[in-house]
Amino acid sequence: MKVTCHKVDLKLPRSKHERSVGVHLSGIIRCVAQETGILKRELLEELSLIDVNQDSWWASLDSYSQARICMGLAWEEWYIGTQIPDVVDHPGEMQVDGVYMTPDGESLDVLWVSDKPQWGLRLHECKLSYKSMNTVGWIPGTFDSDKDPHCPLASEFMWNAQTKGYCYGAGTRFVDLHVLFVCGDYSWPQRPVPCRYEVEYTDEEILNNWEMLRNYKQDFEETHR
C-alpha cells in the first residue's frame, strides 16, 4: 500500500443569501464581548461594527477555526433541512435602527401565552459548540432565570444577545436554540449531543437588550468619527 498525505486548504464558504454592507447585529455583539472580556480571542485586529472583508478575515483564521466554522455551517444546513422541515430556512434579512440581522430560521407555531394557546412567530438559531453541556446548562425541565440561578443559558451572553436582538426585530418573544455539543459533557468517551432550548424572553429582557446594543452602537460611532 502506498499512501500520500496532503494538507487541505479550506475555502471561505459563500452565503446562499446576499449580506448587506453595514452594521450587523453580530458585529455589535462581538465588539461588546471583546471589550468586556467575554470573547477572549480577538478575531479582528481592531474593533469594528462594520463587517470586515470576509476573505481577509478568513485568511487570518487558523486551520482549526476554519474547520469549526465549516462544521457549524454544515450542521446548520443539515439540521434545518432534515430535523425541523416546517421551519423557513433563512427567511431574510431584517434592518432595525440601522442594524442588520439574519436569523437562521422561523416558523409559525402554537405558542402558549399566559397559559393560553395562540398562533405566533418562533425564531430558530443553530449553533455548533465545543462548550460543555454542563457549563451551558442542560437539565430536563422548565426554568426561570429570575428565580433559578442555575437556569440553562443564563451565562451565555453572546447567544442571548443575538437571539433577543432577533426577537426585537421580528416582533416575537419566542426562539428555539438548537445546539450540537461536539464533546457533550466532556466525560469519557466524549460523545456529540444535540440539544434544543425552547426560550421565551420577557418584553423587558428584549427591550433592555436592544437598548444596550443600540446605545453601544451610537457611542461607538460617535467615538470613532
Secondary structure, 3 states (H helix, E strand, C coil): CCCCCCCCCCCCCCCCCCCCCCEEHHHHHHHHHHHHCCCCCCCCCCCCCECCCHHHHHHHCCHHHHHHHHHHHHHHHHHHHHCCCCCEECCCCEEECCEEECCCEEEEEEEEECCEEEEEEEEEEEEEECCCHHHHCCCCCCCCCCCCCCCCCCCCHHHHHHHHHHHHHHCCCEEEEEEEECCCCCCCCCCCEEEEEEEECCHHHHHHHHHHHHHHHHHHHHHCC
